[in-house]
Amino acid sequence: MSKKPAVSARYLPTFCRELYQLVRSGIPVSQGLSLLREDETDPEVLAWLEPLCEKSDEGLPLAEALRASGAFPDYMTDMISLSEQTGRLEDTLLALQRHYDRQNRMKDDIRSAVTVPVVLLIVMIAVVVLLITQVLPIFDRVFAQLGVRMGAVATGM
């Protein structure tokens, strides 16, 4: 059983925004998806866009086509399904775009919140190692020339 390609988290808000613009302009979803497919050059995107277009061309509603492609999160397909039933597809696509944008920003913020302290810790360790291996021996030689010994802690390092 082959694994179906999934839409990357980075591309989800863009895709929702593109769908929003297509729906808002009055272009039928299947025709709009075909337009997106014609303009797409990324093979990873085409891997899930092709089956989506095929399902849409078969006459499936957007939510069912998204679900059948297996490339989209359940939250997205469920929200689109509800919005198709209530006639609020435009609003939902815009809200999904904002939701996935927020998720991506939050992931970036978490990543940077973890990365900065780790980098600072590594730099601090490098400075301490440099002090112990390079600077303290120089001080030890200078003190030895003056006839004085460094403290026990410094000598131990």
ZAMARGU-4260 file (C-alpha; in steps of 0.2 Angstrom, whole numbers, plus 5000, padded with zeros to 4 digits):
<rodrens>
0) 5000/5000/5000 | 5008/5016/4994 | 5007/5032/5005 | 4997/5046/4998 | 5007/5063/4997
5) 5002/5076/5010 | 5001/5094/5008 | 5015/5102/5017 | 5010/5113/5032 | 5019/5128/5024
10) 5008/5126/5008 | 4991/5124/5017 | 4988/5143/5020 | 4993/5147/5002 | 4981/5133/4995
15) 4967/5139/5006 | 4970/5157/5000 | 4970/5152/4982 | 4954/5142/4984 | 4946/5157/4992
20) 4951/5168/4978 | 4944/5156/4965 | 4927/5153/4975 | 4926/5172/4977 | 4928/5176/4959
25) 4914/5164/4954 | 4925/5151/4945 | 4919/5133/4948 | 4930/5123/4960 | 4934/5110/4947
30) 4939/5122/4934 | 4949/5132/4947 | 4959/5117/4952 | 4963/5113/4934 | 4969/5131/4933
35) 4980/5129/4948 | 4987/5112/4941 | 4991/5120/4924 | 5001/5134/4933 | 5010/5122/4946
40) 5028/5117/4943 | 5032/5109/4960 | 5032/5090/4958 | 5028/5088/4976 | 5012/5099/4974
45) 5007/5091/4958 | 5008/5074/4967 | 4993/5078/4977 | 4985/5091/4965 | 4983/5079/4951
50) 4972/5066/4961 | 4962/5081/4968 | 4958/5088/4951 | 4953/5070/4945 | 4941/5068/4960
55) 4934/5086/4957 | 4932/5082/4939 | 4922/5067/4943 | 4909/5079/4951 | 4913/5076/4969
60) 4910/5091/4981 | 4926/5100/4986 | 4926/5093/5004 | 4924/5075/4997 | 4938/5078/4984
65) 4949/5084/4997 | 4945/5069/5008 | 4947/5057/4994 | 4964/5064/4989 | 4970/5059/5007
70) 4982/5074/5007 | 4973/5086/5018 | 4970/5087/5037 | 4954/5081/5043 | 4950/5097/5052
75) 4951/5106/5035 | 4940/5094/5026 | 4927/5094/5040 | 4927/5113/5040 | 4925/5114/5021
80) 4911/5100/5022 | 4901/5110/5035 | 4904/5126/5025 | 4898/5119/5009 | 4882/5113/5018
85) 4879/5130/5025 | 4884/5141/5010 | 4899/5149/5019 | 4913/5142/5009 | 4922/5159/5006
90) 4922/5163/5024 | 4928/5146/5029 | 4942/5146/5017 | 4948/5163/5023 | 4947/5157/5041
95) 4957/5141/5037 | 4970/5152/5028 | 4972/5162/5044 | 4972/5147/5055 | 4986/5138/5046
100) 4996/5154/5045 | 4994/5156/5064 | 5000/5138/5066 | 5015/5141/5055 | 5020/5156/5064
105) 5018/5147/5081 | 5029/5133/5075 | 5042/5146/5070 | 5041/5155/5086 | 5043/5139/5096
110) 5057/5134/5085 | 5066/5150/5088 | 5062/5150/5107 | 5071/5134/5108 | 5085/5137/5096
115) 5091/5154/5103 | 5094/5147/5121 | 5103/5131/5114 | 5114/5142/5103 | 5118/5153/5117
120) 5122/5138/5128 | 5134/5131/5115 | 5143/5148/5113 | 5144/5149/5132 | 5152/5132/5133
125) 5164/5136/5119 | 5169/5152/5129 | 5172/5142/5145 | 5182/5129/5136 | 5192/5142/5127
130) 5196/5151/5144 | 5201/5134/5152 | 5212/5128/5138 | 5220/5144/5132 | 5218/5158/5144
135) 5221/5150/5161 | 5238/5142/5155 | 5244/5159/5150 | 5240/5166/5167 | 5248/5151/5175
140) 5264/5155/5166 | 5264/5173/5170 | 5261/5170/5188 | 5275/5157/5188 | 5287/5170/5181
145) 5282/5182/5195 | 5284/5168/5208 | 5266/5167/5213 | 5254/5152/5211 | 5236/5153/5205
150) 5222/5148/5217 | 5218/5130/5219 | 5202/5131/5209 | 5211/5139/5194 | 5225/5127/5195
155) 5213/5112/5195 | 5204/5118/5180
</rodrens>
